[in-house]
């Protein structure tokens, strides 16, 4: 290769690199604060539904559902989508077919595909829940049939009762939990991370999945994604830019406590979850 051609290729490569850096630097971290104020009326008018981060993740719709007691919300059956509930605050009951579950803040719930839900909230309570709907492809529907045990009945658990795991990018004092394991909802998993400052979640990339962070009670952290930084506080939600080099920092005297929601682009992307090493339970 002659020197002139070599120089042109070098300059072209450099320009591409500069362009990529500029693009990363320009990318913001989309974030929204959740409004945990009660609806104004009770009874049939007691429910308020507000869209959260609209259009951020393909095939996924998220809403903040707030119910003032005495009030109720019915989620009709729909075999074309999966619905996961993250109860943020308040108390009530979940009913599906002939089963009833007491729920309160920091509870995750999912009914088998096609089952309806009804949430009832008693007088004097205000319940706030994040409703996460994932649209199902035909491949997703076929995948559900491979795990009949996961779809035999509802999945309802308090966050603190979910199994713990460890991960290399987190410190030994960090407590991580799997709230929704893989293969319950196709191409989706959910978990929590909890620690106190000073601490970090190490920088890493996962271009095979879209990820949301939801700050829980007392969470006050800095989220980094390439050149962008965002202060994620309690009951705020953000979208990690796809493929970005991202992590989190928590300062001395502050708390890190958030839910991560992973939405995999394909089934194969779930290999990423093998980095989560289960914590052995004492006999």
PAZAPA-4460 file (N, C-alpha, C; in steps of 0.05 Angstrom, whole numbers, plus 32768, in hexadecimal, padded with zeros to 4 digits):
% residues 283
    n_x    n_y    n_z   ca_x   ca_y   ca_z    c_x    c_y    c_z   seq   type   mol
   8011   7FE8   8000   8000   8000   8000   8012   8019   8000     1      X     A
   800C   802C   7FEE   801D   8044   7FED   8017   8056   8005     2      X     A
   8029   8068   800C   8026   8079   8024   800D   808B   8023     3      X     A
   8006   8095   800B   7FEF   80A6   8009   7FD5   8097   8010     4      X     A
   7FD2   807F   8005   7FBB   806F   800B   7FB9   8068   8028     5      X     A
   7FD1   8061   8034   7FD2   8059   8050   7FCA   8071   8061     6      X     A
   7FD3   8089   805A   7FCD   80A1   806A   7FAF   80A7   8068     7      X     A
   7FA3   80A3   8051   7F86   80A8   804E   7F76   8095   805F     8      X     A
   7F7E   807B   805F   7F6F   8068   8070   7F71   806E   808D     9      X     A
   7F89   8078   8095   7F8D   807F   80B1   7F7B   8096   80B9    10      X     A
   7F7B   80AB   80A8   7F6A   80C2   80AD   7F4C   80BB   80AE    11      X     A
   7F44   80A9   809C   7F28   80A1   809B   7F21   8092   80B5    12      X     A
   7F33   8081   80BE   7F2E   8072   80D7   7F2D   8085   80EF    13      X     A
   7F3F   8099   80EF   7F3F   80AC   8105   7F25   80BC   8106    14      X     A
   7F1B   80C4   80EE   7F02   80D3   80ED   7EEB   80C2   80F7    15      X     A
   7EEB   80A8   80F1   7ED6   8097   80FA   7ED7   8095   8119    16      X     A
   7EEF   8093   8124   7EF2   8092   8141   7EE9   80AB   814E    17      X     A
   7EF0   80C2   8143   7EE8   80DC   814E   7EC9   80DE   814D    18      X     A
   7EBE   80D6   8137   7EA1   80D7   8134   7E93   80C6   8148    19      X     A
   7E9E   80AD   814D   7E91   809C   8161   7E93   80A7   817D    20      X     A
   7EAA   80B4   8184   7EAD   80C0   819E   7E99   80D7   81A1    21      X     A
   7E97   80E7   818C   7E84   80FE   818D   7E68   80F4   8190    22      X     A
   7E61   80DE   8183   7E46   80D3   8185   7E41   80C9   81A1    23      X     A
   7E54   80BB   81AD   7E51   80B1   81C9   7E4F   80C8   81DC    24      X     A
   7E60   80DD   81D8   7E5F   80F4   81EA   7E44   8102   81E9    25      X     A
   7E38   8102   81D1   7E1F   8110   81CD   7E07   8101   81D8    26      X     A
   7E0A   80E6   81DC   7DF3   80D6   81E5   7DEC   80DD   8202    27      X     A
   7DD3   80E2   8206   7DC9   80E7   8221   7DC0   80CD   822D    28      X     A
   7DBB   80CD   8247   7DAF   80B7   8255   7D92   80BE   825A    29      X     A
   7D7F   80B2   824B   7D63   80B9   824E   7D59   80B1   826A    30      X     A
   7D4C   80C4   8278   7D44   80BF   8294   7D2A   80CD   829A    31      X     A
   7D1A   80C1   82AC   7D00   80CC   82B3   7CFB   80C7   82D1    32      X     A
   7CF2   80DC   82DF   7CEB   80DA   82FB   7CCE   80D0   82FC    33      X     A
   7CC8   80BD   830D   7CAD   80B3   8310   7C9E   80C4   8325    34      X     A
   7C86   80CA   831F   7C75   80DB   8330   7C64   80C9   8341    35      X     A
   7C6C   80C5   835A   7C5E   80B3   836D   7C49   80C3   837D    36      X     A
   7C3A   80D3   8370   7C24   80E1   837D   7C0A   80D1   8379    37      X     A
   7BF8   80D1   838C   7BDF   80C1   8388   7BCC   80CE   8374    38      X     A
   7BBC   80BD   8367   7BA6   80C8   8357   7B93   80D9   8368    39      X     A
   7B83   80E9   835C   7B72   80FC   836A   7B58   80EF   8374    40      X     A
   7B4F   80D9   8366   7B35   80CE   836D   7B38   80B0   8373    41      X     A
   7B25   80A6   8382   7B25   808A   838A   7B10   807B   8379    42      X     A
   7B0D   8060   837F   7AFA   8050   8370   7B02   804B   8354    43      X     A
   7AEF   804C   8341   7AF5   8046   8325   7B08   805B   8319    44      X     A
   7B0A   8073   8325   7B1C   8088   831A   7B36   8088   8329    45      X     A
   7B3C   8073   8339   7B53   8074   834A   7B6E   806D   833D    46      X     A
   7B6D   8066   8323   7B85   805C   8315   7B8F   8072   8303    47      X     A
   7BAA   8076   8305   7BB7   8089   82F2   7BCE   807A   82E5    48      X     A
   7BCF   807B   82CB   7BE3   806C   82BB   7BF3   8081   82AB    49      X     A
   7C0E   8081   82AF   7C1F   8094   82A0   7C36   8085   8293    50      X     A
   7C3B   808B   8279   7C4F   807E   826A   7C6B   8086   8274    51      X     A
   7C7E   8073   8274   7C99   8078   827E   7CAD   8072   8268    52      X     A
   7CBF   8085   8263   7CD4   8082   824E   7CC8   8077   8234    53      X     A
   7CB5   8085   8228   7CA8   807A   8210   7CBB   8076   81F9    54      X     A
   7CB9   805F   81EC   7CC8   805A   81D4   7CE6   8054   81D8    55      X     A
   7CEF   8051   81F1   7D0B   804D   81F6   7D14   8031   81EF    56      X     A
   7D04   801C   81F4   7D0C   8001   81EF   7CF7   7FF4   81DD    57      X     A
   7D00   7FEA   81C7   7CEF   7FDD   81B3   7CE0   7FC6   81C0    58      X     A
   7CC6   7FC3   81B9   7CB5   7FAE   81C2   7CAD   7FAF   81E0    59      X     A
   7CB6   7FC5   81ED   7CB1   7FC8   820A   7CA2   7FE2   8210    60      X     A
   7C8C   7FDF   8220   7C7D   7FF7   8229   7C7C   7FF7   8247    61      X     A
   7C82   800E   8253   7C83   8010   8270   7C70   8026   8279    62      X     A
   7C61   8020   828E   7C4E   8034   8299   7C50   8034   82B8    63      X     A
   7C4D   804B   82C3   7C4A   804E   82E0   7C2C   804D   82E6    64      X     A
   7C24   8039   82F5   7C07   8036   82FC   7C04   803D   831A    65      X     A
   7BF4   8051   831F   7BEF   8059   833B   7BD2   8055   8341    66      X     A
   7BCC   8049   8359   7BB1   8042   8361   7BAC   804C   837D    67      X     A
   7B97   805D   8380   7B8F   8067   839A   7B78   8055   83A5    68      X     A
   7B7C   804B   83BD   7B67   803A   83C9   7B50   804A   83D4    69      X     A
   7B38   803F   83D4   7B32   8024   83C8   7B30   8027   83A9    70      X     A
   7B40   8017   839C   7B40   8018   837F   7B4C   7FFF   8373    71      X     A
   7B4A   7FFC   8359   7B53   7FE3   834C   7B5B   7FE9   832F    72      X     A
   7B6C   7FD7   8325   7B75   7FD8   8309   7B74   7FBB   82FF    73      X     A
   7B68   7FB8   82E7   7B67   7F9E   82DA   7B79   7F9E   82C1    74      X     A
   7B8A   7F8A   82C0   7B9C   7F86   82A9   7B91   7F6E   829A    75      X     A
   7B85   7F72   8283   7B78   7F5C   8274   7B8C   7F48   8269    76      X     A
   7B83   7F30   8264   7B95   7F1B   8259   7B9C   7F23   823C    77      X     A
   7BB5   7F1D   8234   7BBE   7F23   821A   7BD5   7F11   8213    78      X     A
   7BD1   7EFE   8201   7BE6   7EEA   81FB   7BFC   7EF5   81E9    79      X     A
   7BFA   7F0E   81E0   7C0E   7F1A   81CF   7C23   7F2A   81DE    80      X     A
   7C20   7F2B   81F9   7C34   7F3A   8208   7C37   7F2E   8224    81      X     A
   7C4D   7F34   8230   7C53   7F2C   824C   7C52   7F46   825D    82      X     A
   7C48   7F43   8275   7C46   7F5A   8288   7C55   7F53   82A2    83      X     A
   7C67   7F64   82AA   7C75   7F62   82C4   7C6E   7F7B   82D4    84      X     A
   7C67   7F76   82ED   7C62   7F8C   8300   7C78   7F8F   8314    85      X     A
   7C82   7FA8   8318   7C94   7FAE   832D   7C86   7FC1   8340    86      X     A
   7C7E   7FB7   8357   7C70   7FC7   836B   7C84   7FD9   8379    87      X     A
   7C80   7FF3   8378   7C93   8006   8383   7C8C   800E   839F    88      X     A
   7C72   8012   83A5   7C6A   801C   83BF   7C4C   8016   83C3    89      X     A
   7C44   8015   83DC   7C28   8010   83E2   7C22   7FF2   83E6    90      X     A
   7C09   7FEC   83EC   7C01   7FD0   83F1   7BE7   7FCB   83E2    91      X     A
   7BE2   7FB1   83DC   7BCA   7FA9   83CF   7BCA   7F8B   83CA    92      X     A
   7BB9   7F82   83B8   7BB8   7F66   83B1   7BB8   7F63   8392    93      X     A
   7BC4   7F4D   8389   7BC4   7F45   836D   7BB3   7F2C   836B    94      X     A
   7BA1   7F2C   8358   7B90   7F15   8353   7B93   7F0D   8336    95      X     A
   7B96   7EF3   8331   7B97   7EE8   8316   7B8A   7ECD   8316    96      X     A
   7B76   7EC9   8306   7B66   7EB1   8306   7B5C   7EAB   8323    97      X     A
   7B64   7E95   832F   7B59   7E8F   834A   7B6E   7E94   835F    98      X     A
   7B83   7EA4   835A   7B99   7EA8   836D   7B9A   7EC5   8375    99      X     A
   7BA1   7ECA   838F   7BA3   7EE5   839A   7BBD   7EE7   83A9   100      X     A
   7BCB   7EFD   83A5   7BE5   7F02   83B2   7BE5   7F1E   83BF   101      X     A
   7BEE   7F1F   83D8   7BF3   7F39   83E4   7C0C   7F45   83D9   102      X     A
   7C0C   7F5F   83D3   7C23   7F6C   83C8   7C29   7F86   83D7   103      X     A
   7C41   7F8F   83D6   7C4A   7FA8   83E1   7C63   7FB1   83D3   104      X     A
   7C6D   7FC8   83DB   7C85   7FD3   83CE   7C9B   7FBF   83CC   105      X     A
   7CAA   7FC0   83B6   7CC0   7FAE   83B0   7CB7   7F91   83AD   106      X     A
   7CA3   7F8E   839C   7C99   7F73   8395   7C99   7F72   8376   107      X     A
   7CA1   7F5B   836B   7C9F   7F57   834E   7C89   7F42   8349   108      X     A
   7C79   7F45   8334   7C64   7F33   832E   7C61   7F2F   8310   109      X     A
   7C5D   7F16   8308   7C58   7F10   82EC   7C45   7EF8   82EA   110      X     A
   7C30   7EFB   82DB   7C1D   7EE5   82D6   7C25   7ED7   82BC   111      X     A
   7C1F   7EBD   82BA   7C24   7EAF   82A1   7C17   7EBD   828A   112      X     A
   7C23   7EBA   8272   7C1A   7EC7   825A   7BFC   7EC1   8256   113      X     A
   7BEC   7ED7   8252   7BD0   7ED4   824D   7BBE   7ED4   8265   114      X     A
   7BCA   7ED5   827D   7BBA   7ED7   8296   7BB4   7EF4   829C   115      X     A
   7B9B   7EFA   82A6   7B95   7F15   82AD   7B9E   7F1B   82CA   116      X     A
   7BA2   7F35   82D0   7BA7   7F3E   82EB   7B92   7F51   82F4   117      X     A
   7B8C   7F51   830E   7B7E   7F68   831A   7B8C   7F71   8333   118      X     A
   7B92   7F8B   8335   7B9F   7F96   834D   7B8A   7FA5   835C   119      X     A
   7B87   7F9F   8376   7B74   7FAD   8387   7B84   7FBA   839E   120      X     A
   7B7C   7FD3   83A5   7B8A   7FE2   83B9   7B75   7FEB   83CE   121      X     A
   7B7A   7FE6   83E7   7B66   7FED   83FC   7B66   800A   8402   122      X     A
   7B51   8013   8410   7B4F   802F   8418   7B67   8036   842A   123      X     A
   7B71   804E   8425   7B87   8058   8435   7BA2   8052   8429   124      X     A
   7BA3   8042   8414   7BBD   803B   8407   7BBF   8048   83EB   125      X     A
   7BD7   804D   83E3   7BDD   8056   83C8   7BF3   8043   83BD   126      X     A
   7BED   8035   83A8   7C00   8022   839D   7C0B   802D   8382   127      X     A
   7C25   802C   8380   7C33   8034   8367   7C42   801C   835C   128      X     A
   7C3E   8016   8343   7C4B   7FFF   8336   7C54   8006   831A   129      X     A
   7C6B   7FFB   8313   7C75   7FFD   82F7   7C6B   7FE5   82E8   130      X     A
   7C5C   7FEA   82D3   7C52   7FD4   82C1   7C63   7FD3   82A9   131      X     A
   7C71   7FBC   82A5   7C83   7FB8   828F   7C77   7FA4   827C   132      X     A
   7C70   7FAD   8264   7C64   7F9B   8250   7C78   7F96   823A   133      X     A
   7C7C   7F7C   8234   7C8E   7F74   821E   7C7D   7F67   8209   134      X     A
   7C7E   7F72   81F0   7C70   7F66   81DA   7C7E   7F4C   81D2   135      X     A
   7C6F   7F37   81CC   7C7A   7F1D   81C5   7C7B   7F19   81A7   136      X     A
   7C92   7F0F   819D   7C94   7F06   8182   7C8A   7EE9   8180   137      X     A
   7C87   7EDE   8168   7C80   7EC2   8165   7C95   7EB0   8171   138      X     A
   7CAE   7EB8   816E   7CC4   7EA8   817A   7CC2   7EA9   8199   139      X     A
   7CBB   7EC0   81A4   7CB7   7EC2   81C1   7CA2   7EAE   81CB   140      X     A
   7C8B   7EAD   81BC   7C75   7E9C   81C4   7C7E   7E7E   81C3   141      X     A
   7C8E   7E77   81AF   7C98   7E5C   81AE   7CAB   7E57   81C5   142      X     A
   7CBB   7E6B   81CD   7CCE   7E68   81E2   7CC0   7E63   81FD   143      X     A
   7CA9   7E70   8201   7C9A   7E6D   821A   7C92   7E4F   821E   144      X     A
   7C8C   7E42   8208   7C83   7E26   820A   7C9A   7E13   8213   145      X     A
   7CB2   7E1C   8211   7CC9   7E0C   8219   7CCD   7E0B   8237   146      X     A
   7CBF   7E1D   8246   7CC3   7E1F   8263   7CA7   7E1E   8270   147      X     A
   7C99   7E07   826E   7C7E   7E05   827A   7C7E   7E0A   8298   148      X     A
   7C93   7E02   82A6   7C94   7E06   82C3   7C93   7E23   82CB   149      X     A
   7CA0   7E34   82BA   7CA0   7E51   82C0   7C86   7E5E   82BB   150      X     A
   7C74   7E50   82AC   7C5B   7E5C   82A4   7C43   7E4D   82B0   151      X     A
   7C48   7E3D   82C5   7C32   7E2E   82D1   7C22   7E3F   82E4   152      X     A
   7C2D   7E54   82EF   7C1F   7E65   8302   7C2D   7E80   8304   153      X     A
   7C21   7E92   8314   7C2D   7EAD   8317   7C47   7EAC   8325   154      X     A
   7C57   7EC1   8320   7C71   7EC5   832D   7C6F   7EDF   833D   155      X     A
   7C6F   7EDD   8358   7C6C   7EF4   8369   7C80   7EF2   837F   156      X     A
   7C93   7F06   8381   7CA8   7F04   8396   7CAF   7F20   83A0   157      X     A
   7CB5   7F21   83BA   7CC1   7F39   83C5   7CDE   7F3B   83BB   158      X     A
   7CE7   7F53   83B6   7D03   7F56   83AC   7D17   7F47   83BF   159      X     A
   7D13   7F4B   83D9   7D26   7F40   83EC   7D26   7F22   83EE   160      X     A
   7D12   7F15   83E3   7D11   7EF8   83E3   7D1D   7EEB   83CA   161      X     A
   7D25   7EFC   83B8   7D30   7EF1   839E   7D4D   7EE9   83A1   162      X     A
   7D56   7ED6   8392   7D71   7ECB   8395   7D87   7EDF   838F   163      X     A
   7D9C   7EDE   839E   7DB3   7EF0   839B   7DC7   7EE5   8387   164      X     A
   7DD6   7EF7   837B   7DEC   7EEF   8369   7E03   7F02   836C   165      X     A
   7E1B   7EFA   8362   7E32   7F0C   8362   7E3B   7F0F   8345   166      X     A
   7E4A   7F25   8341   7E53   7F2B   8326   7E6E   7F39   8328   167      X     A
   7E80   7F34   8315   7E9C   7F3E   8317   7E9D   7F5C   8317   168      X     A
   7E8A   7F6A   830A   7E8B   7F87   8308   7E81   7F95   8321   169      X     A
   7E79   7F85   8336   7E6F   7F91   834F   7E80   7F89   8367   170      X     A
   7E80   7F9A   837B   7E91   7F95   8393   7E85   7F7E   83A4   171      X     A
   7E96   7F72   83B5   7E8C   7F5D   83C6   7E75   7F65   83D9   172      X     A
   7E74   7F7F   83E0   7E5E   7F87   83F2   7E44   7F8C   83E4   173      X     A
   7E44   7F8B   83C9   7E2B   7F90   83BA   7E19   7F78   83BC   174      X     A
   7DFF   7F7D   83C0   7DEB   7F68   83C0   7DDB   7F6B   83A6   175      X     A
   7DDC   7F57   8395   7DCC   7F56   837C   7DB8   7F3F   837D   176      X     A
   7DA0   7F43   8372   7D8C   7F2F   8373   7D7F   7F2C   8357   177      X     A
   7D77   7F14   8350   7D68   7F0F   8338   7D4B   7F0F   833F   178      X     A
   7D3C   7F23   8336   7D20   7F25   833B   7D0F   7F14   8328   179      X     A
   7D16   7F16   830E   7D08   7F06   82FA   7D1E   7EF7   82EA   180      X     A
   7D21   7EDD   82EE   7D35   7ECE   82DF   7D2E   7ECD   82C1   181      X     A
   7D42   7EC4   82B2   7D3D   7EC1   8295   7D28   7EAA   8291   182      X     A
   7D1B   7EAB   827A   7D09   7E97   8270   7CEE   7E96   827E   183      X     A
   7CE8   7EAB   828D   7CCC   7EB0   8296   7CBE   7EC2   8282   184      X     A
   7CCB   7ED8   827C   7CC2   7EEA   8266   7CD7   7EE9   8251   185      X     A
   7CD0   7EE2   8238   7CE4   7EDF   8223   7CF6   7EF8   8220   186      X     A
   7D10   7EF3   8220   7D24   7F08   821B   7D22   7F1F   822F   187      X     A
   7D1D   7F18   8248   7D1C   7F2C   825D   7D25   7F20   8278   188      X     A
   7D33   7F30   8288   7D3B   7F29   82A3   7D3C   7F42   82B3   189      X     A
   7D38   7F3F   82CE   7D37   7F56   82E0   7D46   7F50   82F9   190      X     A
   7D53   7F64   8305   7D61   7F5F   831E   7D65   7F7A   832D   191      X     A
   7D72   7F78   8344   7D78   7F8F   8354   7D96   7F8F   835B   192      X     A
   7DA0   7FA7   8360   7DBC   7FAB   836A   7DBA   7FBE   8382   193      X     A
   7DC9   7FB7   8398   7DC7   7FC7   83B0   7DE3   7FC8   83BD   194      X     A
   7DEC   7FE0   83C4   7E05   7FE4   83D2   7E05   8000   83DE   195      X     A
   7E19   8006   83EE   7E1D   8021   83F9   7E37   802D   83F0   196      X     A
   7E39   8047   83F0   7E51   8054   83E7   7E66   8056   83FD   197      X     A
   7E7F   8059   83F4   7E87   805B   83D7   7E88   803F   83CA   198      X     A
   7E7E   803E   83B2   7E7E   8024   83A4   7E79   802A   8386   199      X     A
   7E7D   8016   8375   7E78   8019   8359   7E6D   7FFF   834D   200      X     A
   7E5F   8002   8337   7E59   7FEB   8325   7E6B   7FF1   830D   201      X     A
   7E7E   7FDE   8307   7E92   7FE3   82F3   7E87   7FE8   82D7   202      X     A
   7E96   7FF7   82C8   7E8F   7FFD   82AC   7E8E   7FE3   829C   203      X     A
   7E7A   7FE0   828B   7E77   7FC8   827A   7E64   7FCF   8263   204      X     A
   7E64   7FBD   824F   7E52   7FC1   8238   7E42   7FA7   8234   205      X     A
   7E29   7FAA   822A   7E1A   7F93   8221   7E08   7F9B   8209   206      X     A
   7E14   7F9A   81F1   7E05   7FA1   81D9   7DEF   7F8E   81D1   207      X     A
   7DEC   7F78   81E0   7DD7   7F64   81D9   7DBD   7F69   81E8   208      X     A
   7DBB   7F7F   81F8   7DA3   7F83   8207   7D9F   7FA1   820D   209      X     A
   7D85   7FA8   8210   7D7E   7FC3   8219   7D7A   7FC1   8237   210      X     A
   7D81   7FD7   8245   7D80   7FD6   8263   7D75   7FEF   826E   211      X     A
   7D63   7FEC   8282   7D58   8002   8291   7D61   7FFF   82AE   212      X     A
   7D66   8016   82BB   7D6B   8017   82D8   7D54   8026   82E5   213      X     A
   7D49   801B   82FB   7D34   8028   830A   7D3E   802C   8327   214      X     A
   7D41   8045   832F   7D4A   804A   834A   7D35   8043   835F   215      X     A
   7D3D   8035   8374   7D2B   802E   838A   7D2F   8041   83A1   216      X     A
   7D23   803B   83B8   7D23   804D   83CF   7D40   8054   83D7   217      X     A
   7D45   806E   83DA   7D5F   8079   83E3   7D75   8077   83CF   218      X     A
   7D70   806D   83B7   7D85   806B   83A3   7D8E   8087   839B   219      X     A
   7DA8   808B   839A   7DB4   80A5   8391   7DCF   80A0   8386   220      X     A
   7DD0   809C   836B   7DE9   8093   835E   7DEE   80A3   8345   221      X     A
   7E06   80A0   833B   7E0E   80AB   8321   7E11   8094   830E   222      X     A
   7E02   8096   82F8   7E04   8081   82E3   7E15   808D   82CC   223      X     A
   7E28   807E   82C3   7E3A   8086   82AD   7E34   8076   8295   224      X     A
   7E32   8083   827D   7E2F   8074   8264   7E40   8083   824F   225      X     A
   7E57   8077   8248   7E6B   8085   8237   7E72   80A0   8244   226      X     A
   7E6D   80B6   8236   7E74   80D0   8241   7E5E   80DD   8251   227      X     A
   7E47   80D1   8252   7E30   80DD   825F   7E2E   80D3   827C   228      X     A
   7E23   80E4   828D   7E1F   80DE   82A9   7E03   80E7   82B1   229      X     A
   7DF6   80D8   82C3   7DDB   80DF   82CD   7DD9   80D8   82EA   230      X     A
   7DCC   80E9   82F9   7DC6   80E4   8316   7DAB   80D6   8318   231      X     A
   7DAC   80BC   831E   7D93   80AC   8321   7D8C   80AB   833E   232      X     A
   7D74   80B6   8344   7D6A   80B6   8360   7D53   80A2   8363   233      X     A
   7D48   80A2   837B   7D32   808F   8381   7D1A   8094   836F   234      X     A
   7D0F   807F   8365   7CF7   8080   8355   7CFA   8091   833C   235      X     A
   7D12   808E   8330   7D17   8098   8315   7D20   8081   8304   236      X     A
   7D1D   8083   82EA   7D23   806C   82D8   7D33   8077   82C1   237      X     A
   7D48   8068   82B8   7D58   8071   82A1   7D5D   805A   828F   238      X     A
   7D65   8061   8276   7D6B   804D   8261   7D89   804F   825B   239      X     A
   7D97   8039   825F   7DB4   8038   8258   7DB6   8038   8239   240      X     A
   7DC4   804B   822D   7DC6   804B   820F   7DD2   8030   8206   241      X     A
   7DC6   8024   81F2   7DCE   800A   81E8   7DEB   8009   81E0   242      X     A
   7DFA   7FF6   81EB   7E16   7FF2   81E4   7E29   8005   81F2   243      X     A
   7E20   8016   8203   7E31   802A   8210   7E42   801C   8226   244      X     A
   7E59   8028   822C   7E6A   801F   8242   7E5F   802C   825B   245      X     A
   7E52   801D   826C   7E44   802A   8282   7E49   801C   829D   246      X     A
   7E43   802B   82B2   7E46   8021   82CD   7E38   8035   82E0   247      X     A
   7E3E   8032   82FA   7E31   8043   830E   7E44   8048   8325   248      X     A
   7E41   8060   8332   7E51   8067   8349   7E3E   8071   835F   249      X     A
   7E46   806A   8378   7E37   8074   838F   7E4B   8080   83A2   250      X     A
   7E45   8098   83AC   7E58   80A6   83BD   7E55   809E   83DA   251      X     A
   7E69   80A5   83EA   7E68   80A0   8407   7E4E   80AB   8413   252      X     A
   7E41   809B   8424   7E29   80A3   8431   7E10   80A1   8420   253      X     A
   7E12   8099   8407   7DFC   8095   83F5   7DF6   8077   83F1   254      X     A
   7DDF   8072   83E5   7DD6   8056   83E1   7DD2   8051   83C3   255      X     A
   7DDA   803A   83BA   7DD4   8030   839F   7DC0   8019   83A2   256      X     A
   7DA9   801D   8396   7D94   8009   8398   7D81   800C   8380   257      X     A
   7D85   7FFC   836C   7D75   7FFF   8353   7D6D   7FE4   8348   258      X     A
   7D58   7FE4   8338   7D50   7FCD   8328   7D5C   7FD0   830C   259      X     A
   7D67   7FBA   8302   7D6F   7FBA   82E6   7D5B   7FA8   82D7   260      X     A
   7D54   7FB1   82BF   7D42   7FA2   82AD   7D51   7F9D   8293   261      X     A
   7D55   7F84   828C   7D63   7F7D   8273   7D4F   7F73   825F   262      X     A
   7D51   7F7F   8247   7D40   7F76   8230   7D53   7F6D   821A   263      X     A
   7D55   7F53   8216   7D68   7F48   8203   7D5E   7F4A   81E6   264      X     A
   7D6F   7F51   81D4   7D68   7F54   81B8   7D61   7F39   81AC   265      X     A
   7D70   7F25   81B5   7D6B   7F09   81AC   7D6F   7EF6   81C3   266      X     A
   7D65   7EDE   81C0   7D67   7ECA   81D5   7D84   7EC5   81DC   267      X     A
   7D96   7EC5   81C8   7DB2   7EBF   81CD   7DBF   7ED3   81E0   268      X     A
   7DB4   7EEC   81E1   7DC0   7F00   81F2   7DBE   7EF9   8210   269      X     A
   7DAD   7EE6   8217   7DAA   7EDF   8233   7DC3   7ED1   823E   270      X     A
   7DD6   7ECA   822D   7DEF   7EBF   8236   7DFD   7ED2   8249   271      X     A
   7DF7   7EEC   8246   7E02   7F01   8258   7DFC   7EFA   8275   272      X     A
   7DE6   7EEE   827B   7DDD   7EE9   8296   7DEF   7ED5   82A4   273      X     A
   7DFF   7EC6   8295   7E11   7EB3   82A1   7E27   7EC0   82B2   274      X     A
   7E2A   7EDB   82AF   7E3D   7EEA   82BF   7E32   7EED   82DC   275      X     A
   7E18   7EE8   82E0   7E0D   7EEA   82FB   7E11   7ECF   8309   276      X     A
   7E21   7ECF   831D   7E28   7EB6   832B   7E17   7EB4   8345   277      X     A
   7E06   7E9F   8346   7DF5   7E9D   835E   7E05   7E9B   8378   278      X     A
   7DFA   7EA8   838D   7E06   7EA7   83A7   7DFC   7E8E   83B5   279      X     A
   7E0E   7E7E   83BE   7E06   7E65   83CB   7DF8   7E6B   83E5   280      X     A
   7DE1   7E5E   83E9   7DD2   7E62   8402   7DDC   7E50   8418   281      X     A
   7DDB   7E5A   8431   7DE3   7E48   8447   7DCF   7E33   844C   282      X     A
   7DD7   7E1A   8451   7DC4   7E04   8456   7DB4   7E09   846F   283      X     A
***
